Amino acid sequence: RGNYVAVVCEREEQAINAARQLQTDWAPPTGAPFPASDDLFDYIRNATPTATSASDVTGDTAAALASAEQVIEADYEVPFQGHTAIGPAHALADPSDGQMTIYSNDMKSYGLRRGVAEFLNIPQEQVRVVYMDGPQVYGRTAADDVGFEAAFLAHELGRPVRMQWTRAEETAWDTKGPAYAFKLRGGLDSQGKVVALEYESRAVDYNHVNYNEPDTVLIAQLMGIRRETPDPGEAKNPANKYVIPNQRMTAQVISLPMIWETPLRTGNLRDPDGPQVTFAFESFIDELAASAGADPIQFRLDLLADSAEDDSFRRARSLATIQAAAEGFGWDTRPSPNPGLQQASGPIPTGRGIAYTFRNNTVVAVIAETEVNRDTGGVWVKRLVCAHDCGLAINPTGLSHTVECGMLHGLSRALWEEVQFDSAKPTSVDWVSHPSLRHSD
């Protein structure tokens, strides 16, 4: 059907062997579907933005930077990242007795029901989705793509069909968290106070794929189904409550050359846009603190001291959370980097860093103690300390597990999980070409 080809057999190994023997005729696109990953950030910076997603201006940053004692600039890059579930996507669809029953671990069962009914042009009452535990539920992964595939094939054949992607299909074709390129500028006065900050981000997020949309799931794209207007996508500004008198924050969206029928599909990856934006913004706050000769934690506390409150932000909770992280870590108040670090003997110096953010009434501060091997370039995080305030904890044990796993997930994304590709296809297709955090890390 269009460019979608499926092989259905009685047994899994038969389907694999048959698919490998299948001969298909296809023509490559006239132009490169996307730049190779080594050229991605040059492309992002030079491309014409598709849209401005967010803009927030306070004061006059140009004038404040022109009169600042120091001006600091930095660029940051975050690659495409995938969900890379430990088990590839799978679903089972049974069309027996005039009822399409889909067994899936998609996180939005009712959305899958509505989407499949519309895709197959059958009443919703004839579609039932049974949630099953599985490794694919964490966000907008390939789970709903494979549910649609199983339902389509079962509908065509009139028999139950179990659809399972391979490891390479899962790693290459699941939706990606969008790549970002950032440029930040900040100005300090003679007392080391921040007088201006400019933040510019560009996210490759045009044609963002949402949940269970019958005209954007992978099988629909391969069949040639198109919506009139692709989702505009978005880039994010940071959740910023620092008191800086002159600020300009702009977030823009970039499109890749090939919008449809591409394995570089962007979608929500937990937490959507948060790790990219927080990494760049909080890293730059550290750059400002280092330039000011200030302790990074005290620098943040001073920036928050007079911040305004609203329905979602409470200054006292942020201050207390940062202070709790410092106490739990045993923070040594001093400027960073450590003045004695450059003179430290041996190939493996140790450093530290803090990041703070808030979202949806939750405040988080994390401190990392990190070793860097000067000879190999290897990075090892020795310790993470997190202070986390989401309000009343109904299940403290569950919350503790959630926070710990979130820290490990963030650490894995920071150190390992880059989706790489040439100008035609992803080259990250397995655990070797797309490594993840291991127990030894």
N, C-alpha and C positions, 0 to 999 in steps of 0.2 A: 504494500500500500504506500504509494509514493516512494520515499527512500527508506522506508521501514521494512526490514526483512527479518523474519523469525523462522526458526526450525523447531518443530515440536516432535518429540519422540516419546516412546514409552518409558525410557530410563534416562537418567541424567547423563551418563557417559556416552550414550548413543547420540544424544542431542549435541554434546560437545564435539564428538567426532564428525557428525554430519555437518555442523556449522563450519568446521575447519575445511571440509572438502567442498563447500559451496562456492561456486564461481559467480562473482558479481561483476557487472560492467559499471564503471563509474568514471566521472571526469572530475579532476580537481578544479577548484574555483579559479577564476581568471586572475585574482589577486590573492595575496597572503591573507588568511582569515584573521590573523593577529600577529603582532610583532613577536619574535622570539623572546623568551623571558629575560635574556641578557640585555635586550633592547627596550624592555617594557617601560622603564621609568623615563627614559629619554622620550619615548612616544607620549607618555602621559603629560609631560611638561610642555611638549611642543604642540599637542593637539588642541583644536578649538573646542572649548567646552560645549557639551550638548545643552546643559542647563545650569543655572545657579540654584543650588538646593537650599542654602541657608545663608543669611547675611545679618550681621549684628554689629552696629557701629556706635561707639560712645566717644565723645570728645573729638580731638584732632590729632590723630597719630602722626601724620606727616610733620606737623609743627613740633610735636613733642620729641620725636626722634631727631629732628634737626638740631634741637637745643640740648639733647641729652649729653651727659658726661661720657657715657659709654654706649655703644650700639652693638648688640650681639645678634648674630644671624646663624641659623642652622637649618639644614634640610634633613628630612627623615623619609624612609621608604618602608612600606609593608607590602609583601607580595600577596598574590592570591593564596588562599589557604582552603583546604577541603575538610569535610567532616571526617572522612577516612575511618568509617566505622570498623570495629574489630571483625565484624562479619558482614559480607556483602549483602546488598538489598535482596529481599525475597518476599513473595506473597503467593497465596493460593486462591484461585477463584473457581467457584463451583456453580454452574448454571442450572443445576437440577431443579425439576419441578417448577419451572418458570420463575425462579428466584435466583438472582445473581448474588451469591454469598462470597464475600472476600475476607480472607483471613490475613491480617496485616498488622504490623506494629507501627503504622503511621500514627503520629501524635495527634492528628485531627480526624477522628473517625467519621464524624458527621460531614466534614468537608469532603472527605474521600467519597462518601456516599453520594453527595450532591454532584460532585465533579464527574464521577463515573457515569451516573445516570444521564447527565447532559452529553457526555462524550459518546455514549452508546445510543443516545436518543431513546431511552426507555424511562418509564415512570420511576420516581424515587422510591415508591412503595415496593418496587421489584428489586431493589438493591439493599443488601444488608452487609454491614462491615462488623466483623468480630475482631476486637483488639487482642493481639497476642504479644507476650513479652518477647523482646528481641533487641539486638544491638543498634537498630536503626532509628530509634525514636527521638534521638537527641537533636532536635531542630529540623530545618528543612533539608533533609538528606535526600537520598534517592528512593526512600521508602514509598512515597506516593507515586513516583514515576513507575516503579515496578508493579504497584497495585493496579495502575491503569493498564499496563501491558498484560498482566495476567487476566484481567477482566475482558480486554479486547479479544485475546486469543481464545479464552473459554467461550465467549459469545460467538465467535466465528465457528468454532469446532463443535459447540454443543456438548462439550465434555469438560470435566475439571482439569485445570492446568495449573501447575506449580511453576512459577517463574523465578529464577535466581540468576542474578548477575555474577560474573566472574570477579575475582579480585581486581584484575586490570580494568574492567568496566566500572566497577565501583570507585576506584581511585581516580580514574580519568574523567568520568562522566557525572559524578555527583555535583550538585551546585557548590560554588565556591564563595567564600567570604571575599568581598571585593578588595582588590589591590588599591593602595593609597600612596600618593606622593604629597609631602607637606613642605611648606616653607614658612618659617617663623622668624620674626624680628622683634627684638625687645630693646628698650632704652632704660638706662639707670641714671639717676642723678648723682651728685657728688657725695651724697650720704648712702649710696647703694640702694635707694628705693626705686621700685619699678614705676616709671612714669608713662610708659607706652608699651603696647604689645600688639603685634600684627600676626594673625594666623590665617594661612591659606591652605586649603586641602583640595585635592582632586581625587575622586574615587571612580574606578572603572565599574560602574554599576548600572549602565543603561540597559534596558530590557531586563530589569530585575524580575526573577521568577518567584512568585508567591506560592501559596499552598493550594494544591489540588485544583488548579485552574485548567479546565479542559482544553484551552487553546494555547497553553504554554508548557504543559508537561512534555517530557522529552519525546514520547511517542507521537504527540501532536505535531511538534516541530519537524520530526523526521517525515511525517506524512504530508507535510506541506501546508498544514493548517496555520493561518496567520490571523492575529488580531489587527485591527485597523491601525492602532497606535501602540507601539511597545511601551511597557511601563517606564516612566522617566527615571526611575531609580532615585537615589539620594546619596549625598555626602553629609557628614555630620560635623557640627561644631562641638567642642568639648563641653561637658557639664561644669561650667566655670563660675565660681562664686568669689574668686579672688578680687580684691578691691584694687583695681588699676584704673587710674583716671581716664586714660585714653586707650581705647581698644578698637580694633577692627578685625572681625572674624568673617571669613567668607569660605563657603564650601561649594565646590562645583563637581559636576558629573561629566565623565568622559565616556565616549562610545568606542568600541573596537570596530575594525572595518567590517567584519561579518557579524551581523546581529543574530540571525536565525541559524539553526542547524550547526551549532558550535558546542564543543565540550567545555568551553570557558563560559558557562552560565553562572550568573551571580544570583545569590539568594541569601537568606538569613543564616548566619553562622554565629553561634552563641559566644558572647552576647552581641547582637548585631551592631557592628561598627565600633563597639566600645573598646576592645583591645587596641585597634589601630589608632584611634583618636587619643585615647589616654596615654598610650606609649609615646606618641609624638609630643603631646602637650606637657605631660609631666616630665619628660626628658628635658624639655626646654626650660621648665621651671628650675630644674637642677642646674642647667647651664647659667641661668641668671644668678642663682644663688652662689655658684662658684665664682662668677665674675665679680659679684659683690663682696666676696670673702665672707659669706654668711653660712651658718649652719643650715643645712637643707630643711630640717624640721622646723626650726625657729623661723626661717624665711617664710614657710607656708603658714605657720600660725599667725605671723604678723600680717600676711596678705588677707587672712580670713577674719582678723580681729574686728573689723568694722563692717563685715559683709551684711547685706540686707537679707531678711528672711522672707519666705513665702510659704505656700501650702505644702511644698515638697522639701524645702531646704530649711534645716534648723542649725544655726551656727554653733550652738553649744554642743550638739551631737558630733559635728565634724571636729571641733577642737578636742573633745574628749576622746574620739576614736584615734586621732593622730597621736595624742599623748599616750593612750593605752598601748599602741603599737611600739612606741619608743620605750616605754617601761618594760614591755614584754621582751624586747630585743636586748635591753641593756645598752641603750644608745649613748655613745660618747659624743657630747656636744662639742663640735668643732667644725671648721669649714671643710668642704670636700673639693678636690681630692686631699687625702692626708698629706700634709707637707713633707712627711718623711717617706712617702711611698716611692718616689723616684730614686731614693738612696737605699731602698730596701735591698738586701742581699738575696740572691737566689732567683731562679727563673719564674717563681709562682707567687706574685703578690696577691693580696686579698683586698677587696673593696666592698662597699656597701651602697645601697641605694633605696630610696623610698618613693612610693607613688600613692596618691590619694585621689579618690573620686567619689561621686555619689550618683545614684540613679533610683528613681521610683521609691523615694523615702529610705533607701538603704545607703549607708556610708561605709566605705572600705578604705583601709590603709594597709599597705603591704611593704615590709622591709626585707630586702634580700642581701645576704652575705655571699659574695661570689669570688671565686678564684679564677685567674686567667694565667694560662701557661704561656710565658713569653716565647718559648721555643717552638711550640706546636700551634699556638693560637686557640687551644682548647679552652672552653669555658665550663666551669663546674659550679653550680649553685650549692653551697654548703648548707644553707639554712634559709627558710622563709618564715617570717612571723607576720601574721595577719590579725588585724583588729577589724571586726565586722559588726555593724549595728543595723539590723533590719527591723528593730522593734521587738514586740513580744514573740518569743520563740515557743511555738506550740509543741514542737518535737525537737528538743535540743540536740539529740543524737543525730537525727536526720540532717539538721542544719550543719552540725560539725562535719559530717561526711560530705555534704554539698560544698562547703567552703574548702575543705582539703582537696577534694577532687577538682574544684575550680582552679585552685592554685597550681595543681599539677598540670591541668589542661593548659593554663596560661603559660606555664614554664615550657611545656612541650612546643607550643606555638612559637614562643620567643626564640627557642634554640634550634628547632628542627624543621618545622612543618611548612616548607615552601613548595608550592606547586610549580614545577618547571615544565617548559614546553619549547618546541622549536616553532617554526612559522606555520606549521600545519596541524600539529597534534601535541597533546601532553606527553611528556617523557617520564613523568612521575606516575608509575603504574603499579607499584608494589612496595613492600616494606623496605626493600633495598634502595630503590630510587626515590622513595618518599618515606624516610625514617621518622619514627616517633620516639617519644621519651621512653627509655627502658628502665628496668628496675635498677640497673647499675648506675643510672644517672641520678 
